[in-house]
Amino acid sequence: MTNQFASRLKELIEESGKMQKDICAELHISKQKLSKWKTCYNEPSLDELCMLALYFDVSADYLLGIVDETGVRVKE
């Protein structure tokens, strides 16, 4: 996983307009876990990645930086 994940996660959190503590409560995760994902200290498991994609209503590919917001594959 690249920094693209952390960048998109931060963006989605900001766009949600919710406080991080509320997101953590809704997802049943610790604030430390979310913080570590945002700083690239840790990576989410596959189940956690799916949970985030469903929560923010985006694809896992978008979170991972494989596609852009329109669903077009990002060139490497």
Number of C-alpha atoms within 10 A of each C-alpha: 12 10 14 15 24 23 17 16 21 17 11 17 15 12 10 12 8 11 10 15 13 11 17 15 11 10 13 9 13 12 14 10 14 21 15 14 18 19 14 17 10 13 18 17 9 10 9 13 18 15 15 19 17 12 12 14 10 15 19 18 17 21 24 19 20 18 16 15 13 7 12 10 13 11 7 4
